[in-house]
Amino acid sequence: MITLKINGLDVSVEKGSTLLEAARFLGFPIPTLCYMDGLSPYGACRLCVVEIGEGAKAKLVSSCTYPSEEGLKVRTASSRVLRARRMILELLLASCPQSKIIQDLAAAHGIRRQRFKQEYEDCILCGLCVRMCEEQMMGKAIGFRGRGENRSIGTPFDIKSDVCRLCGGCMYVCPACQLRCTYNEPEKAICGACANLSPPCVEKEQFNDMMCYMDPCVACEIKKDK
């Protein structure tokens, strides 16, 4: 066991656990977009940042990848942490403004307006789909390509993958795909929103036969609320 201090409390956690695992086990909420139980941590979205250390040596680290250390002092919701999370959420809203997950996180963090221009709705490069395909579905049908602003996700050489089983696992975990079901005409008897599903991160030809099976269906939730 390792002893450390989280939000002023002395706690003991299993050796090898990350700060995110330790904090959540003890009931301290930390938002994430790129982390999921059963998948390897990636540290892409940076929403899970926490502050470690004291004084001038204090720094922000991603809690999903940072290991618990003996005697470490951690703050999961300091003013510095919350400012960083709000900035990240505003940037994510500019990239993927219709994502319900991102919208809910922004509202929970008190964001009432967006300072950055919404130019498009796109992949946020959280890597969940890539890790789901490789680690859980054993497919390796998609992956990262390019660097910097040209970084994207897709199939090798932009060719339809022969190993993809059309399981839909990549879309199921994608924060952007979970908003593609945006049916907004409640007067119609049949929803049909799933037929409009348009994955933002992979070639559309890859999913010609795939239907959305989000649970709960976002379209149904919209109709129910109206």
Backbone as a ProteinNet text record, in pm:
[ID]
protein_1_A
[PRIMARY]
MITLKINGLDVSVEKGSTLLEAARFLGFPIPTLCYMDGLSPYGACRLCVVEIGEGAKAKLVSSCTYPSEEGLKVRTASSRVLRARRMILELLLASCPQSKIIQDLAAAHGIRRQRFKQEYEDCILCGLCVRMCEEQMMGKAIGFRGRGENRSIGTPFDIKSDVCRLCGGCMYVCPACQLRCTYNEPEKAICGACANLSPPCVEKEQFNDMMCYMDPCVACEIKKDK
[TERTIARY]
82.6	0	86.8	35	104.4	21.1	86.7	17.2	46.3	-58.6	-45.2	-158.4	-154.1	-254.9	-332.6	-464.8	-551.2	-652.2	-648.5	-738.5	-732.6	-610.9	-589.6	-613.5	-655.9	-684	-573	-526.8	-428.2	-498.7	-456.3	-522.5	-418	-462.1	-376.6	-438.8	-358.9	-408	-314	-361.3	-281.2	-160.5	-47	71.2	45.3	83.1	61.6	-62.6	-148.4	-269.7	-235.2	-312	-292.3	-363.8	-334.7	-401.8	-551.6	-589.6	-732	-801.9	-743.5	-801.7	-810.6	-706.6	-705.8	-813.2	-822.7	-920.2	-1062.8	-1090.7	-1226.1	-1264.4	-1169.7	-1197.4	-1238.5	-1181	-1211	-1328	-1387.4	-1506.8	-1481.9	-1359.5	-1330.8	-1356.6	-1454.6	-1486	-1381.9	-1341.7	-1250.1	-1306	-1335.8	-1393.2	-1288.6	-1332.2	-1244.2	-1324.7	-1255.3	-1315.2	-1241.9	-1112.6	-1034.3	-1010	-1057.7	-1032.9	-1156.9	-1132.7	-1241.6	-1186.7	-1260.4	-1218.3	-1204.6	-1096.5	-1073.3	-984.5	-956.9	-867.4	-744.3	-633.4	-510.9	-525.5	-470.7	-478.9	-398	-447.7	-385.6	-347.5	-424.6	-389.9	-404.9	-501.3	-514.6	-601.1	-713.6	-808.8	-764.3	-683.8	-628.5	-733.7	-856.9	-959.1	-933.8	-861.6	-840.5	-722.1	-675.5	-559.2	-585.3	-482.4	-483.6	-354.5	-350.7	-232.1	-156.4	-27.3	55.5	168.6	219.4	326.9	275.1	368.3	332.3	415.9	361.5	434.7	475.1	597.3	646.1	668	680.5	706	577.6	464.4	337.4	318.4	260.8	239.4	113.1	65.3	-52.6	-7.8	-72.2	-42.9	-174.3	-172.2	-291.9	-302.1	-410.7	-424	-441.7	-485.8	-508.5	-378.5	-269.6	-141.3	-36.1	-62.5	38	23.1	128.4	118	114.2	46.3	44.9	183.9	229.2	362.3	354.1	442.2	445.8	468.3	379.8	394.2	350	295.9	254.8	133.7	132.1	19.5	-56.3	-184.3	-265	-387.5	-420.8	-544.4	-621.2	-742.9	-820.6	-912	-929.5	-1022.2	-974.3	-843.8	-791.8	-834	-817.7	-855.9	-776	-651	-566.8	-617.8	-657.4	-711.1	-840.8	-931	-1060.7	-1046.9	-952.4	-928.4	-880.4	-791.5	-739.6	-850	-935.5	-1044	-1143.8	-1174.8	-1269.3	-1212.1	-1084.1	-1021.5	-1025	-992.1	-994.1	-1133.9	-1234.7	-1372.7	-1417.8	-1375.9	-1410.7	-1348.5	-1225.5	-1159.5	-1227.7	-1268.1	-1337.5	-1472.9	-1540.3	-1669	-1652.7	-1540.8	-1516.4	-1493.1	-1433.4	-1405.7	-1525.9	-1603.8	-1716.5	-1835.5	-1897.7	-1998.1	-2126.8	-2159	-2284.5	-2271.4	-2153.2	-2134.5	-2205.4	-2298.9	-2374.2	-2283.2	-2187.3	-2093.9	-2015.6	-1962.9	-1885	-1974.2	-2095.2	-2187.8	-2221.4	-2246.9	-2280.2	-2163.2	-2042.8	-1924.5	-1904.2	-1926.3	-1911.6	-2011.8	-2136.1	-2238.1	-2203.6	-2152.4	-2115.7	-2000.7	-1920.5	-1807.1	-1838.6	-1965.7	-2006.9	-1979.5	-1958.6	-1933.7	-2067.7	-2093	-2219.4	-2204.2	-2081.9	-2058.8	-1925.2	-1909.7	-1788.3	-1714.1	-1586.5	-1506.5	-1441.3	-1444.1	-1375.9	-1476.5	-1441	-1530.4	-1553.7	-1680.5	-1715.5	-1704.5	-1601.1	-1577.1	-1620.5	-1620.2	-1655.4	-1684.5	-1737.9	-1758.7	-1672.1	-1581.3	-1478.2	-1434.8	-1348.8	-1288.2	-1201.6	-1207.2	-1126.1	-998.5	-972.4	-848.7	-827.3	-935.3	-923.8	-865.5	-871.7	-811.6	-893.5	-1013.9	-1095.2	-1127.5	-1161.3	-1200	-1083	-963.2	-845.1	-814.7	-819.3	-790	-899.9	-1025.5	-1134.8	-1117.9	-1086.5	-1070.7	-953.8	-844.6	-725.4	-729.9	-770.2	-756.1	-875.5	-995	-1114.2	-1167.9	-1166.7	-1221.8	-1114.6	-987.5	-874.3	-875.5	-915.9	-928.1	-811.8	-770.2	-666.6	-703.7	-832.5	-879.4	-854.5	-844	-821.7	-705	-651.2	-539.5	-512	-416.8	-376.7	-288.2	-295.6	-210	-179.8	-62.6	-24.3	22	63.2	112.4	56.9	58.7	17	-124.6	-145.1	-279	-330.1	-242.2	-283.2	-311.5	-304.9	-329.4	-477.1	-504.2	-641.3	-649	-770.2	-792.7	-858.6	-814.7	-874.8	-813.7	-846.5	-793.5	-659.4	-574.4	-444.3	-460.8	-388.9	-387.4	-526.6	-618.5	-754.2	-828.9	-794.8	-859.7	-951.4	-1068.8	-1162	-1093.8	-1103.6	-1031.1	-1095.4	-1010.2	-1058.6	-1080.4	-1025.1	-1037.2	-1149.2	-1207.9	-1319.2	-1441.9	-1502.5	-1619.2	-1749.4	-1742.6	-1860.6	-1931.6	-1851.9	-1910.1	-1969.7	-1922.7	-1973.5	-1911.2	-1813.2	-1750.1	-1684.4	-1624.3	-1556.9	-1657.7	-1774.3	-1876.5	-1941.6	-1950.8	-2015.4	-1939.4	-1806.3	-1726	-1691.1	-1718	-1674.7	-1759.1	-1698.9	-1774.5	-1840.3	-1781.3	-1840	-1955.1	-1936.8	-2042.2	-2168.5	-2157.2	-2272.9	-2366.2	-2332.6	-2423.7	-2475.4	-2437.7	-2482	-2630.9	-2685	-2827.7	-2902.4	-2922.2	-2975.2	-3109.1	-3196.7	-3329.8	-3406.2	-3465.7	-3531.6	-3668.1	-3737.7	-3871.1	-3969.7	-4010	-4093.3	-4230.4	-4275.2	-4408.7	-4413.6	-4299.6	-4297.6	-4308.2	-4379.6	-4402.6	-4278.1	-4197.8	-4079.3	-3955.5	-3867.4	-3748.1	-3655.6	-3592.7	-3502.7	-3370.6	-3344.2	-3220.7	-3097.4	-3108	-2991.6	-2942.9	-3033.5	-2993.9	-2907.1	-2905.5	-2826.1	-2690.2	-2656.4	-2530	-2413	-2326	-2212.2	-2086.1	-2011.3	-1890.4	-1794.5	-1741.3	-1656.4	-1511.6	-1470.1	-1327.5	-1280.8	-1370.6	-1328.4	-1403	-1356.8	-1419.1	-1564	-1655.6	-1796.7	-1825.5	-1744.9	-1768.2	-1750.4	-1676.9	-1648.4	-1773.9	-1874.9	-1989.4	-2121.8	-2121.3	-2244	-2357.6	-2325.4	-2428.4	-2448.5	-2388.2	-2394.6	-2504.6	-2579.5	-2682.2	-2642.7	-2689.3	-2660.4	-2742.6	-2678.3	-2753.8	-2719.6	-2711.7	-2683.2	-2792.8	-2753.6	-2848.3	-2816.7	-2901.4	-3027.1	-3003.5	-3097.3	-3088	-3103.3	-3009.6	-3014.8	-3138.1	-3174.2	-3293.4	-3418.1	-3429.5	-3545.5	-3548.9	-3431.5	-3425.1	-3471.6	-3435.2	-3476.5	-3629.1	-3685.1	-3829	-3903.6	-3847	-3913.3	-3918.6	-3813.2	-3804.6	-3893.3	-3938.9	-4017.8	-4167
-120.2	0	126.3	231.1	359.4	463.4	547.1	652.8	787.3	860.1	993.5	1081	1207.1	1301.7	1353.6	1330.6	1378.9	1476.6	1597.9	1703.9	1717.6	1706.3	1725.4	1603.2	1493.2	1370.9	1269.2	1208.4	1101.8	973.1	914.7	796.1	691.4	567.9	457.1	390.2	367.7	307	194.5	111.7	0.8	52.2	-12.2	21.5	-7.1	85.4	69.3	137.7	186	255.6	397.6	451.5	588.8	684.6	812.7	912.2	915.6	893	890.8	774.8	657.9	540.9	561.4	619.1	642.5	742.8	852.7	956.6	905.7	836.4	786.2	679	596.9	494.2	557.1	673.1	742.5	839.4	847.9	930.1	1070.7	1102.7	1235.7	1234.3	1308.9	1304.8	1377.9	1314.8	1376.1	1348.7	1452.8	1431.3	1378	1295.3	1244.7	1228.8	1230.1	1198.7	1084.7	1071.3	970.1	845.8	842.9	728.4	639.5	508.8	413.2	287.7	235.8	112.3	1.3	-73	-181.4	-144.3	-13.5	32.3	96.8	90.2	150.2	301.5	366.1	513	578.9	695.4	762.1	906.6	974.4	1110.6	1214.3	1195	1285.7	1406.4	1388.2	1498.9	1601.4	1560.1	1646.9	1697.3	1652.7	1696.8	1644.6	1534.6	1472.5	1533.3	1651.7	1711.4	1734.2	1711	1741.3	1815.5	1878.3	1953.6	1873.6	1856.6	1785.1	1875.6	1847	1927.8	2051.7	2135.2	2256.3	2374.1	2494.2	2616.5	2630	2677.7	2703.1	2573.5	2463.4	2335.5	2261.2	2317.8	2252.8	2252	2144.1	2133.6	2054	2070.8	1997.5	1872.5	1759.6	1634.1	1565.1	1478.6	1400.9	1285.4	1281	1181.9	1040.3	1024.9	890.5	818.7	893.7	832.8	848.9	934.4	959.7	858	786.7	684.2	744.8	677.6	719.8	700.5	800.2	795	819.8	758.5	771.9	917.8	969.8	1105.1	1215	1180.6	1281	1359.7	1489.5	1574.5	1613	1578.8	1593.2	1678.7	1767.7	1846	1825.7	1776.8	1743	1855.7	1959.1	2065.8	2201.9	2228	2359.5	2461.4	2588.9	2693.4	2680.7	2641.1	2623.6	2508.3	2399.9	2284	2319.1	2386.9	2421.4	2518.7	2613.6	2704.7	2628.2	2533.7	2454.3	2371.4	2311	2228.8	2312.8	2430.7	2516.1	2559.3	2590.4	2628.3	2512.4	2392.5	2273.8	2248.9	2263.2	2239.6	2341.4	2466.2	2566.5	2532.1	2483.8	2444.5	2321.5	2227.8	2109.2	2145.2	2242.1	2286.9	2348.1	2415.2	2473	2364.9	2253.4	2144.2	2054.4	2033.4	1940.7	1998.2	2103.5	2178.4	2103.1	1996.8	1927.5	1804.8	1779.4	1662.7	1681.1	1593.5	1603.3	1583.7	1493.9	1469.3	1596	1661.3	1783	1895.9	1907	2009.5	1991.9	1868.8	1842.8	1875.5	1840.4	1871.9	2022.3	2092.9	2238.3	2302.2	2255.8	2310.4	2283.2	2163.4	2127.4	2212.2	2266.6	2350.5	2499	2531.6	2671.2	2750.2	2683	2753	2790.4	2918.4	2967.2	3030.4	3054.8	3109.8	3057.9	3062.2	3010.9	3124.2	3135.3	3244.9	3212.4	3085.7	3045	3014.4	3048.3	3031.8	2883.5	2848.7	2713.3	2703.1	2637.6	2629.9	2496.7	2393.2	2261.4	2167.3	2051.4	1946.2	1828.7	1791.3	1698.9	1607.5	1514.9	1423.4	1502.4	1465.9	1534.9	1457.4	1349	1271.6	1216	1171.1	1112.5	971.7	907.7	776	660	685.9	577.9	472.8	518.2	424.3	334.9	392.3	315.7	208.7	246.9	150.5	45.4	85.4	-11.1	-116	-70	-160.2	-256.9	-205.9	-288.8	-376.4	-318.1	-388	-473.8	-432.3	-508	-592.4	-536.7	-608.5	-683.9	-661.6	-730.8	-713.4	-593.9	-571.3	-495.5	-387.6	-298.4	-248.6	-222.4	-178.2	-30.8	48.7	192.3	233.4	351	400	545.2	602.8	741.6	752.4	868.5	895.6	1045.1	1079.8	1220.3	1274.7	1400	1466.5	1608.7	1663.6	1801.1	1826.5	1936.2	1971.6	1876.1	1794.5	1697	1559.6	1548.3	1420	1383.4	1258	1211.7	1062.4	1009.6	867	808.3	692.5	627.9	492.7	435.2	305.1	322.6	221	231	260.4	361.9	401.8	442.3	475.7	517.9	412.1	287.8	177.3	105.2	65.7	-6.1	-127.2	-138.9	-243.4	-380.2	-480.3	-617.1	-682.5	-623.3	-684.6	-622.3	-513.1	-450.9	-541.5	-567.9	-656	-577.3	-444.4	-358.8	-379.5	-395.1	-418.1	-291.1	-174.2	-47.9	-5.4	-81.1	-46.3	90	127	256.6	370.5	356.4	460.1	463.6	347.6	340	420.1	421.4	490.9	633.2	672.2	803.1	916.7	1016	1130.6	1213.7	1214.9	1290.7	1214.5	1084.6	1004.6	1000.1	1013.3	1001.9	1121.6	1216.4	1328.1	1327.8	1230.4	1229.7	1196.8	1138.7	1106.1	1231.1	1328.9	1460.1	1487.6	1391.7	1408.5	1517.8	1612.5	1724.9	1757.3	1656.6	1678.1	1584.6	1618.3	1528.2	1502	1585.3	1563	1439.6	1390.4	1270.8	1146.5	1046.8	926.1	839.4	838.5	753.6	841.1	803.6	884.7	885.1	771.9	762.8	834.1	885.5	961.8	874.8	748.9	661.4	647	661.6	650.7	768	874.2	992.8	991.7	881.2	871.5	892.9	983.7	1015.3	1021.9	911.8	911.4	1020.6	1101.3	1213.8	1175.9	1054.7	1026.4	919.1	842.5	737.5	750.6	679.3	687.4	639.8	715.2	681.2	546.3	511.1	385.3	266.4	290.4	181.6	135.8	223.5	192.3	203	165.6	174.2	91.9	-21	-111	-97.9	3	15	110.4	70	155.3	191.1	306	351.5	271.7	233.2	165	224	356.6	423.6	395.2	379.6	350.8	440.7	542.7	569.2	643.8	628.9	699.1	848.9	927	1071.4	1131.1	1078.7	1129.4	1107.7	989.6	960	1051.7	1082.7	1171.5	1311.7	1358.1	1489.4	1494.1	1389.6	1385.4	1380.4	1307.8	1292.4	1423.8	1505	1630.9	1738.3	1721.4	1827.2	1805.2
0	0	0	-60.1	-67.1	5.9	85.9	159.6	94.6	63.6	6.8	57.7	20.8	67.6	-52.2	-51.5	-157.5	-98.7	-145.7	-95.7	55.2	108.5	250.8	336.3	276.8	352.4	330.7	440.9	430.5	389.6	278.6	225.8	189	184.2	142.8	21.3	-81.5	-205.4	-246.7	-337.3	-386.5	-465.5	-446.4	-523.6	-671	-758.3	-900.7	-952.6	-862.9	-906.5	-950.2	-1043.3	-1088.1	-993.1	-1007.7	-924.7	-953.4	-1078.5	-1112.3	-1043.9	-1048.7	-982.8	-833.2	-774	-629.6	-589.8	-663	-629.4	-646.2	-754.1	-777.3	-676.6	-638.5	-538.3	-405.8	-377.5	-252.4	-266	-383.8	-401.7	-450.2	-492.5	-546.4	-696.4	-746.2	-889	-972.7	-1081.8	-1177.9	-1316.9	-1395.7	-1529.7	-1627	-1718.9	-1824.3	-1953	-2065.1	-2194.1	-2263.5	-2239	-2309.7	-2226.4	-2101.1	-2013.5	-2007.9	-2008.1	-1991.2	-1924.2	-1826.2	-1760.6	-1863.9	-1854.7	-1948.8	-2065	-2080.6	-2186.4	-2123.7	-2192.6	-2140.7	-2134.1	-2029.8	-2019.4	-2130.2	-2174.1	-2288.3	-2258.1	-2173.4	-2133.1	-2241.6	-2331.8	-2446.1	-2416.8	-2348.5	-2334.3	-2231.2	-2134.8	-2028.8	-1930.4	-1942.8	-1847.7	-1707.9	-1697.3	-1566.2	-1491.9	-1533	-1467.4	-1319	-1240	-1096.4	-1065.2	-950.4	-909.2	-804.6	-824.2	-728.6	-681	-561.7	-506.1	-436.3	-392.2	-317.4	-363.9	-342.7	-371.7	-516.5	-539.5	-674.1	-752.6	-681.2	-747.4	-784.1	-749.1	-782.3	-934.2	-985.2	-1130.4	-1159.7	-1281.6	-1326.4	-1401.6	-1371.7	-1440	-1473.7	-1574	-1607	-1508.2	-1435.2	-1328.3	-1381	-1506.8	-1558.5	-1592.4	-1608.2	-1642.7	-1532.8	-1433.6	-1329.9	-1216.4	-1180.9	-1076.4	-936	-847	-706.7	-647.1	-571.1	-512.2	-362.2	-290.3	-145	-106.5	-17.8	32.9	-61	-176.2	-273.6	-223.3	-249.7	-212.4	-338.4	-341.5	-462.4	-433.3	-526.7	-518	-648	-636.6	-755.8	-802.1	-721.6	-759.8	-711.3	-720	-682.9	-788.4	-757.7	-853.7	-982.5	-971.4	-1089.6	-1175.9	-1112.4	-1183.7	-1254.2	-1184	-1242	-1358	-1349.4	-1461.6	-1584	-1561.9	-1672.7	-1736.8	-1655.4	-1709.1	-1788.1	-1739	-1811.3	-1946.7	-1950.8	-2077.1	-2175.1	-2127.8	-2212.9	-2266.6	-2182.3	-2224.6	-2329.1	-2314.6	-2415.8	-2550.8	-2549.3	-2673.5	-2734.3	-2650	-2699	-2758.7	-2699.2	-2752.6	-2891.2	-2913.6	-3045.4	-3150.1	-3107.4	-3201.1	-3222.9	-3117.1	-3126.8	-3049.3	-3101.2	-3025.6	-2995.8	-3071.6	-3049.5	-2960.1	-2907.7	-2822.9	-2689	-2661	-2535.8	-2415.2	-2428.6	-2318	-2286.3	-2389.5	-2367.9	-2317.9	-2372.5	-2326.9	-2178.8	-2136.4	-1996.5	-1904.3	-1947.4	-1867	-1856.8	-1968.5	-1967.3	-1872.3	-1877.3	-1787.5	-1642.4	-1613.9	-1476.8	-1424.3	-1514.5	-1474	-1486.8	-1499.5	-1496.8	-1622.1	-1734.4	-1860.7	-1922.6	-1937	-1991.5	-2129.5	-2170.8	-2304.1	-2354.9	-2484.6	-2547.1	-2614.2	-2584.3	-2638.1	-2771.5	-2810.9	-2933.7	-3043.2	-3163.4	-3277.5	-3307.4	-3329.3	-3368.9	-3520.7	-3566.2	-3709.8	-3770	-3693.1	-3746.1	-3631	-3665.6	-3567	-3606.8	-3521	-3564.3	-3450.5	-3484.9	-3388.6	-3290.5	-3162.6	-3062.7	-3030.9	-3106.7	-3094.7	-2954.1	-2891.7	-2757.9	-2763.1	-2879.6	-2895.8	-2841.2	-2791.5	-2737.2	-2842.7	-2963.1	-3068.3	-3108.4	-3115.8	-3154.6	-3050.4	-2924.1	-2818.1	-2804.4	-2823.4	-2819.5	-2929.6	-3050.2	-3163.4	-3142.4	-3086.8	-3071.2	-2947.2	-2833	-2706.2	-2667.4	-2706.3	-2670.2	-2785.3	-2906.1	-3021.4	-3100	-3065.2	-3129.1	-3281.3	-3325.2	-3468.2	-3529.5	-3463.9	-3517.6	-3656.7	-3675.3	-3807.3	-3830	-3724.1	-3736.6	-3647.6	-3674.8	-3594.7	-3623.5	-3552.1	-3573.8	-3696.6	-3761.2	-3875.3	-3878.4	-3929.6	-3936.4	-3802.8	-3803.5	-3682.9	-3674.5	-3554.4	-3535.3	-3580.9	-3653.3	-3699.4	-3806.6	-3863.1	-3963.7	-3904.4	-3774.9	-3708.6	-3721	-3752.5	-3769.6	-3740.5	-3746.7	-3724.9	-3848.3	-3887	-4003.1	-4029.1	-4142	-4179.5	-4249.8	-4247.3	-4315	-4463.5	-4509.6	-4650.6	-4701.8	-4607.6	-4644.1	-4725.7	-4703.8	-4773.6	-4676.1	-4721.5	-4635.3	-4574.6	-4442.4	-4372	-4391.3	-4412.3	-4425.4	-4289.9	-4183.1	-4050.5	-3967.9	-4017.3	-3944.7	-3951.8	-3834.4	-3827	-3815.7	-3832.8	-3821.4	-3688.2	-3582.3	-3449.6	-3390.8	-3435.5	-3384	-3252.9	-3203.2	-3075.8	-3077.5	-3191	-3200.6	-3188.2	-3251.4	-3243.1	-3105	-3042.4	-2911.6	-2806.1	-2814.5	-2713.5	-2753.2	-2877.9	-2927.9	-2871.2	-2805.3	-2753.2	-2862.4	-2982.9	-3093.7	-3157	-3177.7	-3240.9	-3156.6	-3027.1	-2941.6	-2953	-3038.9	-3064.5	-3206.2	-3284.6	-3422	-3430.7	-3326.9	-3324.2	-3278.9	-3369.9	-3332.9	-3398.7	-3391.9	-3449.7	-3374.6	-3445.3	-3378.3	-3438.7	-3492.2	-3545.3	-3474.7	-3352.2	-3271.6	-3330.2	-3427.7	-3483.6	-3572.4	-3617.5	-3699.7	-3611.6	-3663.9	-3584	-3574.8	-3680.5	-3684.2	-3673.5	-3582.5	-3557.7	-3678.4	-3708.1	-3823.1	-3805.1	-3685.6	-3666.4	-3681.9	-3644	-3653	-3796.2	-3893	-4032.9	-4075.5	-3995.5	-4028.5	-3960.7	-3895.5	-3824.5	-3920.7	-3883.8	-3970.4	-3886	-3875.5	-3792.8	-3835.8	-3744.4	-3780.8	-3803.6	-3765.4	-3759.8	-3855.8	-3917.8	-4009.7	-4141.8	-4240.5	-4371.6	-4365.8	-4425.7	-4420.8	-4485.9	-4588	-4656.8	-4563.2	-4453.4	-4360.8	-4287.3	-4277.6	-4193.6	-4269.2	-4395.1	-4474	-4415.2	-4353.4	-4302	-4151.9	-4090.5	-3944.6	-3901.2	-3801.2	-3743.1	-3600.8	-3557.5	-3421.7	-3320.8	-3210.3	-3105.7	-2968.2	-2963	-2837.6	-2735.5	-2612.2	-2505.6	-2385.7	-2356.9	-2427.6	-2558.5	-2650.4	-2777.6	-2753.2	-2801.8	-2779.7	-2846.1	-2961.3	-3029.4	-2945	-2886.8	-2801.9	-2680.5	-2625	-2509.4	-2548.8	-2669.8	-2716.1	-2732.2	-2790.9	-2812	-2679.5	-2584.3	-2455.6	-2380	-2395.7	-2320.3	-2379.7	-2503.7	-2568.1	-2546.3
[MASK]
++++++++++++++++++++++++++++++++++++++++++++++++++++++++++++++++++++++++++++++++++++++++++++++++++++++++++++++++++++++++++++++++++++++++++++++++++++++++++++++++++++++++++++++++++++++++++++++++++++++++++++++++++++++++++++++++++

